[in-house]
Amino acid sequence: MADLRFSRRELTADEARFTYSPSIVESCGPIPEHPAIIGQPRAMRALEMGLSIPGKGYNIFVSGDPGTGRSTAIRLATATYANDISQLRDIAFIHNFRHPDTPVAVTFRPGEGKAFVLAMKNFVTRLRQEIAKRLAQSDRIDSPTLSTLAHTLLTDITEKFTDTTIQTHMHHIQQDLAEHAYLFDQDSPQEMPNGSFFLRYSVNLLVDHELTDARPLVFESHPTFANLFGSLDAPGETRDERYLPFLSIHAGSLLRAAGGYIVISAEEMLTVEGLWEAFKRFLTTSALVIQNATLSPSRSAGIRPEPVPLSLKVLLVGSEDSYDAFCEHDPDFLKLFKVSAEFDYTMPATTENIAGCIGFVRMIESEEHLLPIDATAIAELLRFSALAAESRDELTTQLSLLADLLRESDYWAKTMGVAAIDKEVVLRAIQERDYVSSVTENRIFDEIASGEMIIALDGHKTGVVNGLAVLDRGPSSFGTPTVISATVAPGNEGIVNIEHEAGLSGEIHDKGLLILEGYLRKRYARNFPLSIYSGICFEQSYAEIDGDSASSSELYALLSAIGEIPVKQNIAVTGSVNQMGELQPVGGINEKITGFYHVCERLKLKNHPGVIIPVQNIKSLILPYEIIEAIERKEFHIYPVQTIDEGMQILTDRLAGSRNQKGNFPPDTLNRAIEDRLKDLFEISRPQN
């Protein structure tokens, strides 16, 4: 018979319901200028600071989840400084006449690189014409004549391009022609030079800013040695005079970003062996070395182009985990990336941020020519945003989620033949999305319905509790009940985590089990040692389990087994617990409740099923409307609790009991039964004299 000496809290339909009013569209205030970036003030300030400071090491690590606006924010932030092109340089390589395997790097002001290329092309054309004229009049051309001819033809170039490197190069061209005068002897048995000979006087222009009016912003999503640093064409198996190393050089994204910004995927950077170390050397020296990391020494044949001094800002984009990994494993990392711009995945549901979301919706509506979106649809989109953030007080910053739902809603509106997107259309899009991604979920529900997966959802059992788990399947996730069982016997092994023994338990789950033992010692084993063997198991679960969101479920099962107290099977439980027996909030609460509700609906249960959740998770509830309606009809129940005692009372309809002034639990209470059984187990385990 139920013990009515304690009260239990049950959520009403109004408490479980959460919606946004369509009127918020008119009352939220002005729409921000850049609705694609909302709720990221810290990240934007960090970007602004990092981009403004030219000092060495002020590169930026941009962390956060995909879809939070990182790339868009980078584009907006760098656009502020885009007009300053003072650092831009044209970059080229020319032939090194003394050491051909070390091509010479030259830089020019924007536009001068192309002018130099054209000047050298013109020089070669005129040179060949003059040589042809002279050979028409004479059988040979001597060295002084060729040197004088080259000097004359190069005069305009030497006057226009006064850089020391260019001046030296012009001098070397004169010397080279003089040294090769023997080739221009028609009586010589050697073949006269063709066009390939004159390639040595050409220019390999890798970066041309003639038409550039803003700092370059380069996104490198697939960083490799070649993509970042550039590459060298491999010579044939036998190198000949036609192979010129300086013409084999190709630019990478670092060269193209010189004078501006480069955005690199952090995770991809770590997948290429040795790439991070090479990139660190570049950041430390600010000089780019182009080489083929994949070529064998015999193929690269010692080609080492001169290092190119570069000035640019690096933005490394990755997850929070990748940022932590860089910090942990490389002591130099924070010296090279002194600024961290962290993009949060949620934002407070303030009037300003709501206005930003509405502005984003309107922007997508306009840019992608979607059907008109009314206020009821926007209210439902805001509710969806809160669901993605798992909080009634917050919204997701992953605006790409909203954009995708908008596009799908537009599709379904057209399929339904309606002229505008309203609340019903958005709900249809969500319903269809759930339907196409529910194959695995339905398979599990079929196994439960057929009895293949053994789960009791009625009656009482001892040491068995229905927990709730969230399973991920690609971009979707769903909740499902999972049976947690506990067995108890005399012994000194303590609580044995069967999942751990089978190699299926993560570190956080292991910690949760240790917390249970701490709770038992503090709560019950005050005057006697804990002498117990208990095995805790997730039944019919063969995948790795991690996290502590089932620790309260495990504790309920354990207490039931210790006290030999049957617990209800129509109530599922979730929640983390600490050593004080206090429930702590968990993630995925909506998926867990929805999954259990769907199982109960599938089995057509009429035994008032429900779930026990931590009281802190009330603010996370954004449940499907069908569950709210079931709560209103008293067909489904949600019990928010603060402590394990409260949860056990709901599961057993018995009073938990608190210690009296003498330190004892009252008779006929849950805690008295549990403590007495632990004492019995201790006595059984004591050595017999």
WOGIGI-V315573 format. One line per field, one symbol per residue. phi: phi as a letter, one per 20 degrees, with the letter a starting at -180 (. if undefined). Layout:
BEGIN
phi: ???
END
This chain:
BEGIN
phi: .feeecdcecfefffeebbdegfffedfofeffdffccmcfffffffffffeeegfneecdddqfgnenfffffffffffdffedfefbfcbccfefecgfcgeecccfgnfffffgfffffgfffffffffffffdbfbcefgffffffgffegffffedeggfffffffffffffffdfffddfefffffgdfffeffeeceeeccdgdedbffcdddecfcgffeenbcffffgcfcffedgfeeecfdffffegncccdcffffgeedgnffffffffffelcedebefeefgfeflmfcggfdfccbdddedaefffffffffecfegffececddeefecbgeegfffffffffgfffgffdlffgdeffffffffffffffelafeccfeeffffffffffffffffffmdebecgfffffffffffffddffgffffffffenfeecedbmcbemcceeccdddcmfdbbebfbedccccbfqcfmeeeffffemddefffgfgfffffffffffceedbffcbdcddbefldcdfdbndfdfffffgffffffeldfcfdedecbpecdfenefcfcemffffffffffffffelfcdlfacdcfffegfefcegffffffffemebccdecdcfgffffffclcffncfefendfffmdgffffffffffffffeffef
END
